[in-house]
Amino acid sequence: MLEKKKLLTAAAGVALATGITAPVDAKVTLMADEPSGWSFSVDGNVNAFYVYSTGNDPMKGQATTTYGASRISGDDSTRVQTGLLPSKFGFGVSGPASNGVQLRGYFGLYPQIQNGNTKLGRGAQIDMREIYAAASGDFGELLFGRTLSLFQRNAIVQDMTLFGVGATGNNVGNGGTTLGRIGFGYVYPDFNASFRYTTPALGAASLSVGAYDPSRIRSTTGSAAALSDFNGTEQPRFEAELNIDLGQLGFEGSNIAISGIYQEAEANGGSGDVEAEGLHIGGTFVQGPMAFTGHYYDGECLGSTVQLDIDALSQDGQCRDFDGYYVQLTYNYGPGKVGASYGESNLDQAGDDSATAFSETKTQSMYTFGVYHNLAPEWLAVAEWSQAENEWYQYAAGEDDGESTILSVGMFYLW
């Protein structure tokens, strides 16, 4: 038997109160009425965007300073590509309940459509983002495997550019996804291996805690300076999230989330260690057709865009401080939404940063305006305009901020 059950927004395999209108995410369930209690489901999407970006490269022709990675396009370019969300094909299986425990498993393939700026590419990049199983019952849920991490996951799931493009990075040879607002208001939680426990409902709240495969903690890769690398990890990384569903208090579709992260890492040779830690708070408040979303984070050794293993440290192994936020307002007009958002991520110098020839990222900021329109329940059309800016420390004569304008139009088919 084939049963098609419509779901509310479930992005990257995580169903949360999002406060944004996304297309109705459909999951096709097989054997739904199977007497044995087993069921099998498939879900996924295909998306494609035409992306045109213009930018200035402030360092072109100067070569007086070595800069951190630019998260924006430095030249004019056109791409036909995947957006922030890769395409997806996922498989889910659920077994019969036994002794009050329900088991389920999931396996997700996440490919991109483009060949990385070459006609001769054979096959797009495939990202194995999700492989997990979960046991749930009166005790809550225990999940084990690989899925979206807890720290700042609400920030990315509630970001309207999740179904768009946002910032592109240097988008000439990019064979992966775009950045969306990653690094421009929050740090990417990424998909990681963990054991994660979620409590039963605590009134309107639930608490998730996880022990994660730990990461090395490093300074900026590709710098002219020596790489400061702390890769000794005797303990797991710990992450947690408290999610409060305000729908139970009369504000349907609204929530507040607080998340945290902590990890230690030891330097090569055992000469000292560092501690990465961070705190995030945010959520969405829905009132009629309007939804306001806001998220803020602060911490040490976090990284400016991805977490922990890029630009978390100074050359001499000192933790840099990071903070950022984004605010977003959307209006639901029935078959879709229009939205506007602004966000920025900031890095403070530490240790010997100001004494080296390497220039760290200072601020990454971006405005985005978007329209997300359902042409049909499973067919979404998207148009976005973004203005992004990169600022660095220690400019030399003739150098300036990097700026980029990104225009994109595209569509999703979701099942």
Backbone torsions as a table, in degrees:
resi	resn	phi	psi	omega
1	MET	NA	141.0	179.1
2	LEU	-113.1	119.0	179.1
3	GLU	-122.0	131.4	-179.7
4	LYS	-109.6	112.8	-174.6
5	LYS	-110.5	121.4	-179.7
6	LYS	-76.3	137.9	179.6
7	LEU	-121.9	159.5	169.9
8	LEU	-75.7	175.1	-175.1
9	THR	-49.1	125.8	174.8
10	ALA	-136.3	95.2	-173.5
11	ALA	-100.3	138.1	178.6
12	ALA	53.4	32.2	175.9
13	GLY	80.1	6.1	-177.7
14	VAL	-117.6	121.3	178.6
15	ALA	-99.6	112.2	-179.8
16	LEU	-135.5	166.3	171.0
17	ALA	-70.7	112.5	-170.0
18	THR	-104.5	-30.9	-179.1
19	GLY	72.9	10.9	174.5
20	ILE	-122.2	155.2	172.0
21	THR	-93.6	119.8	171.9
22	ALA	-117.9	169.6	176.8
23	PRO	-61.2	155.0	175.2
24	VAL	-63.3	123.3	-178.0
25	ASP	-89.8	119.2	-173.9
26	ALA	-103.4	139.3	176.2
27	LYS	-121.9	126.4	179.8
28	VAL	-90.0	118.0	-176.6
29	THR	-108.9	123.9	176.7
30	LEU	-99.0	151.8	177.7
31	MET	59.3	33.1	-177.1
32	ALA	-62.0	-31.1	-179.7
33	ASP	-106.1	19.0	-179.9
34	GLU	-62.5	124.4	-178.3
35	PRO	-57.6	-27.5	-178.0
36	SER	-69.1	-17.7	-178.5
37	GLY	91.1	-1.7	177.7
38	TRP	-85.2	145.0	173.0
39	SER	-141.8	154.2	-179.8
40	PHE	-132.6	134.9	-178.0
41	SER	-133.7	153.6	173.0
42	VAL	-129.2	145.8	176.2
43	ASP	-150.8	163.0	179.9
44	GLY	169.2	-170.3	177.7
45	ASN	-158.1	158.1	165.6
46	VAL	-125.3	129.7	176.9
47	ASN	-135.7	151.2	178.4
48	ALA	-147.5	140.6	179.8
49	PHE	-131.5	140.7	164.3
50	TYR	-91.7	121.3	-175.2
51	VAL	-122.4	123.8	174.1
52	TYR	-119.5	122.4	-179.8
53	SER	-125.9	140.8	174.4
54	THR	-119.6	146.6	-178.8
55	GLY	-161.9	164.0	173.0
56	ASN	-113.7	139.9	177.4
57	ASP	-102.7	99.5	-174.1
58	PRO	-66.0	-18.3	-177.9
59	MET	-96.1	-4.1	-175.2
60	LYS	-61.1	126.3	177.5
61	GLY	80.9	-4.8	-177.4
62	GLN	-93.5	-58.3	177.1
63	ALA	53.3	32.3	-179.7
64	THR	-96.1	-17.7	-177.5
65	THR	-140.6	144.3	173.8
66	THR	-91.3	121.2	-174.3
67	TYR	-106.6	156.8	171.7
68	GLY	-66.0	169.0	-175.7
69	ALA	-58.9	136.9	173.3
70	SER	-83.3	133.5	178.7
71	ARG	-98.5	13.3	-179.6
72	ILE	-133.8	165.3	178.9
73	SER	-75.4	135.3	179.3
74	GLY	-96.9	-4.8	-178.8
75	ASP	-140.1	173.6	173.9
76	ASP	-78.9	134.8	-179.0
77	SER	-153.8	153.7	174.2
78	THR	-123.1	134.9	176.0
79	ARG	-137.1	150.6	165.1
80	VAL	-115.2	116.9	-164.7
81	GLN	-159.3	175.5	169.8
82	THR	-74.2	151.0	176.5
83	GLY	-86.9	-150.8	179.1
84	LEU	-63.9	-41.8	174.1
85	LEU	-82.6	128.8	171.6
86	PRO	-71.0	166.9	167.3
87	SER	-66.4	168.2	-171.3
88	LYS	-154.2	144.5	165.3
89	PHE	-137.6	116.3	-175.5
90	GLY	-119.8	147.5	179.0
91	PHE	-120.5	130.4	176.8
92	GLY	-124.9	144.2	177.2
93	VAL	-135.6	140.6	179.9
94	SER	-134.1	131.5	-178.9
95	GLY	-99.8	172.9	178.9
96	PRO	-68.8	148.1	177.0
97	ALA	-66.1	141.3	179.7
98	SER	-137.4	122.4	-178.0
99	ASN	54.5	36.5	178.0
100	GLY	79.4	8.5	-178.9
101	VAL	-114.2	128.2	177.5
102	GLN	-104.8	126.9	179.2
103	LEU	-107.9	143.1	175.2
104	ARG	-145.6	155.9	177.6
105	GLY	-136.5	158.6	-178.1
106	TYR	-148.6	143.5	-179.8
107	PHE	-140.3	118.3	-175.7
108	GLY	-122.5	132.6	174.5
109	LEU	-106.6	130.9	-174.2
110	TYR	-128.1	87.2	-179.3
111	PRO	-91.6	162.0	169.0
112	GLN	-106.7	162.6	-174.6
113	ILE	-95.9	-22.8	-171.6
114	GLN	-89.8	163.2	-177.6
115	ASN	-103.8	19.3	175.8
116	GLY	69.3	40.6	173.4
117	ASN	70.8	27.1	175.6
118	THR	-137.1	134.4	178.5
119	LYS	-67.9	-22.5	-171.7
120	LEU	-92.2	2.8	-179.5
121	GLY	-63.0	139.4	178.8
122	ARG	-118.5	95.5	178.3
123	GLY	93.4	132.8	-179.5
124	ALA	-81.2	164.0	178.7
125	GLN	-66.6	135.2	177.9
126	ILE	-114.0	127.0	-177.9
127	ASP	-106.7	119.9	178.3
128	MET	-87.3	76.5	-171.0
129	ARG	-77.3	-38.7	-171.4
130	GLU	-129.2	123.5	171.8
131	ILE	-146.3	102.7	-176.0
132	TYR	-151.3	164.4	171.5
133	ALA	-133.5	156.1	-178.0
134	ALA	-144.7	142.1	174.8
135	ALA	-117.0	126.6	-177.2
136	SER	-130.0	151.9	179.6
137	GLY	-174.7	-158.8	179.2
138	ASP	-62.2	-22.2	-178.9
139	PHE	-79.5	-8.3	-174.5
140	GLY	112.1	-139.6	179.4
141	GLU	-141.1	136.1	172.5
142	LEU	-113.4	118.5	-179.9
143	LEU	-112.8	136.4	178.2
144	PHE	-137.6	135.7	-176.7
145	GLY	134.2	-146.1	-174.6
146	ARG	-122.8	123.3	175.7
147	THR	-159.5	-176.0	-176.1
148	LEU	-62.1	131.3	-177.9
149	SER	-71.5	164.6	-172.3
150	LEU	-80.4	-40.0	-172.9
151	PHE	-67.3	113.9	-179.8
152	GLN	71.0	16.8	179.7
153	ARG	-66.3	-32.9	177.1
154	ASN	-62.6	-33.3	-178.9
155	ALA	-63.8	-42.2	-179.2
156	ILE	-78.1	-37.4	-178.9
157	VAL	-65.9	-30.9	-178.6
158	GLN	-92.0	-3.0	179.1
159	ASP	-74.0	124.1	-177.5
160	MET	-65.2	-25.5	179.1
161	THR	-73.2	-3.7	174.3
162	LEU	-55.2	-35.7	178.2
163	PHE	-100.9	23.6	177.7
164	GLY	-136.2	-140.8	-174.5
165	VAL	-120.5	-50.1	-177.4
166	GLY	62.2	-139.8	178.2
167	ALA	-73.0	153.3	-173.7
168	THR	-112.5	-13.7	-166.9
169	GLY	66.8	-165.1	173.1
170	ASN	-76.6	101.4	-164.4
171	ASN	-94.7	21.1	-178.4
172	VAL	-76.9	-54.5	-177.3
173	GLY	-106.2	23.8	-173.5
174	ASN	-73.2	118.3	176.2
175	GLY	-101.0	6.3	-179.1
176	GLY	-116.5	-158.4	-179.5
177	THR	-79.7	169.1	170.4
178	THR	-80.6	-175.6	-176.8
179	LEU	-95.4	-20.5	-171.0
180	GLY	59.3	-125.4	176.6
181	ARG	-104.2	10.2	177.6
182	ILE	-61.5	125.2	-176.8
183	GLY	84.1	-1.8	179.4
184	PHE	-125.8	38.8	179.7
185	GLY	149.4	-19.6	173.6
186	TYR	-156.8	164.8	179.0
187	VAL	-103.6	136.4	-171.8
188	TYR	-60.3	121.1	177.8
189	PRO	-69.5	-31.5	178.4
190	ASP	63.7	173.6	-178.9
191	PHE	-106.5	122.2	-172.6
192	ASN	-136.6	158.2	177.4
193	ALA	-76.3	135.3	-177.0
194	SER	-162.4	165.9	160.0
195	PHE	-109.8	123.9	-173.8
196	ARG	-130.8	132.4	179.0
197	TYR	-116.3	133.8	175.2
198	THR	-120.9	129.5	-178.0
199	THR	-70.9	161.1	166.6
200	PRO	-62.3	168.6	179.5
201	ALA	-56.2	129.5	176.1
202	LEU	-107.2	73.7	-169.3
203	GLY	70.7	-119.9	178.4
204	ALA	-91.1	3.1	-173.2
205	ALA	-116.8	161.0	168.6
206	SER	-143.0	149.3	-178.1
207	LEU	-122.1	129.5	175.4
208	SER	-117.8	135.3	176.3
209	VAL	-132.1	144.2	-176.8
210	GLY	-142.8	145.9	170.9
211	ALA	-107.1	120.6	-169.2
212	TYR	-114.0	152.2	169.7
213	ASP	-55.8	118.8	-173.2
214	PRO	-73.3	158.5	-178.6
215	SER	-113.6	148.5	167.2
216	ARG	-62.7	157.2	177.6
217	ILE	-122.7	124.7	-169.4
218	ARG	-139.0	164.7	171.6
219	SER	-82.7	-173.2	-174.9
220	THR	-65.7	128.2	176.0
221	THR	-76.3	149.8	176.1
222	GLY	78.5	7.9	-179.8
223	SER	-80.3	162.1	177.0
224	ALA	-72.3	-19.3	-179.6
225	ALA	-82.8	164.7	176.4
226	ALA	-64.7	145.5	-177.3
227	LEU	-81.9	124.1	175.1
228	SER	-88.7	117.3	-168.4
229	ASP	-129.2	115.8	175.7
230	PHE	-111.2	100.2	-174.8
231	ASN	-121.5	10.6	174.4
232	GLY	-84.8	116.2	-173.9
233	THR	-127.5	95.8	-178.3
234	GLU	-83.1	-20.7	-177.2
235	GLN	-128.5	157.7	177.4
236	PRO	-70.4	168.4	169.6
237	ARG	-86.1	142.6	-179.7
238	PHE	-114.6	132.4	176.4
239	GLU	-133.9	152.0	-179.4
240	ALA	-149.8	154.2	176.8
241	GLU	-145.9	130.6	170.4
242	LEU	-105.1	119.3	-179.3
243	ASN	-115.4	124.6	-179.1
244	ILE	-111.1	117.9	-179.5
245	ASP	-86.1	104.6	-178.8
246	LEU	-75.6	-8.3	175.8
247	GLY	-60.2	-33.1	178.9
248	GLN	-72.7	-11.6	177.9
249	LEU	-105.0	12.8	175.6
250	GLY	100.5	1.5	-179.3
251	PHE	-114.0	80.2	-173.9
252	GLU	-59.3	134.5	179.2
253	GLY	82.0	4.4	-176.9
254	SER	-106.1	152.9	178.2
255	ASN	-158.6	164.0	169.8
256	ILE	-128.3	134.7	179.1
257	ALA	-129.3	137.2	174.8
258	ILE	-126.0	126.9	-178.9
259	SER	-134.9	156.6	-179.2
260	GLY	-143.9	164.1	-178.9
261	ILE	-144.4	144.6	174.9
262	TYR	-151.5	132.6	175.0
263	GLN	-155.4	142.5	173.4
264	GLU	-106.4	151.9	174.0
265	ALA	-147.9	142.7	-177.5
266	GLU	-105.2	143.7	-179.5
267	ALA	-68.4	156.5	174.5
268	ASN	-57.2	133.1	-178.4
269	GLY	84.6	-0.8	177.5
270	GLY	74.6	18.6	-177.8
271	SER	-89.1	68.8	177.1
272	GLY	98.7	165.5	177.3
273	ASP	-141.4	168.1	178.7
274	VAL	-131.0	160.1	179.8
275	GLU	-126.4	120.2	173.9
276	ALA	-92.9	131.7	179.8
277	GLU	-150.8	148.0	-179.3
278	GLY	-159.4	156.8	178.1
279	LEU	-133.9	138.7	-179.7
280	HIS	-132.9	142.8	172.8
281	ILE	-140.8	141.4	179.8
282	GLY	179.5	-174.9	179.0
283	GLY	160.1	-170.4	-177.1
284	THR	-131.5	139.3	174.6
285	PHE	-120.8	121.6	-176.9
286	VAL	-107.7	130.7	175.5
287	GLN	-136.5	104.1	-176.1
288	GLY	62.8	-133.0	-179.5
289	PRO	-80.6	-7.0	-177.5
290	MET	-95.4	143.3	174.9
291	ALA	-137.6	127.1	177.0
292	PHE	-109.5	129.0	179.5
293	THR	-122.3	136.4	176.3
294	GLY	-144.9	139.8	178.6
295	HIS	-141.4	142.7	178.6
296	TYR	-139.0	143.4	175.5
297	TYR	-140.8	157.3	178.6
298	ASP	-154.0	144.1	178.3
299	GLY	175.7	-177.6	-179.8
300	GLU	-120.9	143.7	178.0
301	CYS	61.7	26.6	-176.2
302	LEU	-82.9	-34.6	-169.2
303	GLY	95.1	154.9	-175.3
304	SER	-87.3	-22.6	-175.0
305	THR	-134.6	-59.6	170.7
306	VAL	-103.2	161.0	-169.3
307	GLN	-88.9	134.5	162.8
308	LEU	76.9	-49.0	-168.2
309	ASP	-100.0	12.4	172.2
310	ILE	-139.9	125.4	176.2
311	ASP	53.2	29.4	176.8
312	ALA	-78.7	-25.1	-172.4
313	LEU	-123.3	158.1	167.1
314	SER	-78.6	171.1	-179.2
315	GLN	-59.5	-34.0	-178.6
316	ASP	-91.0	16.8	169.9
317	GLY	82.1	27.1	177.2
318	GLN	-101.1	139.1	179.9
319	CYS	-67.6	129.9	171.7
320	ARG	-84.9	150.7	176.1
321	ASP	-91.4	141.4	-178.7
322	PHE	-133.5	145.2	170.9
323	ASP	-154.6	164.4	179.2
324	GLY	-177.8	170.7	-179.9
325	TYR	-161.2	162.9	164.7
326	TYR	-146.4	151.8	175.3
327	VAL	-126.4	147.5	-172.9
328	GLN	-148.6	137.4	176.5
329	LEU	-127.9	126.6	178.3
330	THR	-125.3	153.4	177.9
331	TYR	-127.9	123.7	-179.1
332	ASN	-91.5	117.2	-179.1
333	TYR	-106.7	18.0	178.4
334	GLY	112.8	-88.6	-179.3
335	PRO	-78.9	0.7	-179.7
336	GLY	-172.0	-167.3	-179.4
337	LYS	-140.5	151.7	166.1
338	VAL	-114.8	149.1	-176.9
339	GLY	-151.9	157.5	175.6
340	ALA	-137.0	142.2	-179.6
341	SER	-149.2	155.7	172.8
342	TYR	-140.3	141.4	176.5
343	GLY	-156.7	161.8	177.0
344	GLU	-152.1	151.3	173.8
345	SER	-123.5	139.6	-172.8
346	ASN	-128.4	146.1	178.4
347	LEU	-124.5	131.9	173.4
348	ASP	-101.2	136.9	177.7
349	GLN	-65.6	153.9	179.5
350	ALA	-145.7	164.4	175.3
351	GLY	53.6	-126.1	-176.5
352	ASP	-95.1	19.0	-177.0
353	ASP	-53.7	-47.0	-174.7
354	SER	-73.2	-10.8	-177.7
355	ALA	-99.9	-6.0	-177.9
356	THR	-98.9	166.2	178.9
357	ALA	-80.8	-7.8	-179.5
358	PHE	-83.2	137.2	-177.7
359	SER	-109.8	115.1	-176.7
360	GLU	-78.8	155.5	170.9
361	THR	-61.5	136.0	177.9
362	LYS	-102.3	-54.8	-178.6
363	THR	-144.8	139.5	170.3
364	GLN	-122.4	121.1	-175.7
365	SER	-133.7	155.3	-177.6
366	MET	-159.1	136.1	166.4
367	TYR	-99.5	141.5	176.3
368	THR	-139.6	136.7	171.8
369	PHE	-123.8	134.6	-175.5
370	GLY	-146.1	155.3	173.1
371	VAL	-124.8	129.0	-176.9
372	TYR	-128.1	102.4	-167.8
373	HIS	-119.9	126.3	177.0
374	ASN	-82.3	108.4	174.4
375	LEU	-72.6	-26.0	175.3
376	ALA	-156.3	167.0	-176.9
377	PRO	-52.8	-34.1	-178.4
378	GLU	-109.5	9.8	-175.7
379	TRP	-123.6	114.7	-175.9
380	LEU	-114.3	131.3	172.3
381	ALA	-106.8	140.2	-174.6
382	VAL	-133.3	138.4	170.5
383	ALA	-135.3	130.7	-178.5
384	GLU	-135.8	148.6	169.4
385	TRP	-129.1	127.7	178.7
386	SER	-131.4	144.1	173.5
387	GLN	-122.0	113.0	-174.3
388	ALA	-117.0	150.9	-178.8
389	GLU	-139.6	138.4	175.0
390	ASN	-113.1	128.3	174.1
391	GLU	-120.7	142.5	178.9
392	TRP	-123.0	163.5	170.5
393	TYR	-81.3	164.2	167.6
394	GLN	57.3	51.6	174.3
395	TYR	-63.9	143.8	171.5
396	ALA	-98.2	171.7	-177.9
397	ALA	-56.9	132.4	177.1
398	GLY	85.7	-2.5	-179.4
399	GLU	-101.8	152.7	-173.6
400	ASP	-149.4	179.0	176.8
401	ASP	-62.0	153.3	171.5
402	GLY	-92.0	135.9	179.5
403	GLU	-132.3	147.1	-179.2
404	SER	-147.9	139.4	172.4
405	THR	-110.3	129.9	-176.4
406	ILE	-122.3	122.5	175.2
407	LEU	-113.4	133.3	-178.9
408	SER	-145.8	143.3	171.8
409	VAL	-136.1	140.3	-178.5
410	GLY	-168.9	-171.3	-177.8
411	MET	-155.3	157.7	177.2
412	PHE	-121.0	145.9	160.3
413	TYR	-119.0	123.0	-176.7
414	LEU	-119.0	140.8	176.3
415	TRP	-137.5	NA	NA
